[in-house]
Amino acid sequence: MKVLGITGSLRSKSNTLHFVDTALQVLAEEGLQTELISLRGKKIEPCNGCYDCVHKNKGVCSIKGDDFDAIFDKMREAEGIILGSPVYLSSVVPQMMALLARATFVSYWGGKFFAGKVGGPITVARRAGHNVAFSQLLLWFFFNGITVPGSTYWNVGMAGAGGARDADQDEEGLQTVTNFAHNMAEVMKKLFQ
């Protein structure tokens, strides 16, 4: 069983990366294979609403020349997906939303192959806006038929005031993400073993 973690932060050594990596480490300790993809340095064009994935190439995006296909193939192959995004203006970063919009269209018209996977969101902000961004990602999981295990709180982290990289200081956020990862491993083992 494989879990793919995708982080939307474009900063190196980002707070979001720290939280997602924490979850992946727990999953690896639980015996699952993990992989981390950062959207930093990647180019993801937004969906242009051409509907080629519906009418022409069922389940294949016609936009070429960016990093979407390589990431999307890994999303398709994994049994578990974790999406991590920093919060910008109470929202998920545009690069992540571009990836998710295209992935949803292609998956939906290509057989709804995200359905039955397990996963969940992690959002990180310095102060506020978590709930809106967390909801955006959570709705993506629900729309695609992905089972989302709970934790002891929402998977949100408090970090980055003034641009600081201090996710390691949010003990409650890290414990919540750790609990989520343990629950995710348990659900995946029940579903896929």
Protein Blocks (a to p, Z undefined) as FASTA:
>chain_A
ZZddddfbfbehifklmmmmmmmmmmmmnopacddddfehiacdddehlommmmmmgoia
fbghiaklmmmmmmmmpmbdcdddddeehiacfklmmmmmmmmmmmmmnoopmgopacdd
ddddfkbomlmmmmmmmmmmmmnopacdddfbdcdddehihhiacklmmmmlmmmmmmmm
mmmmmmmmmmmZZ
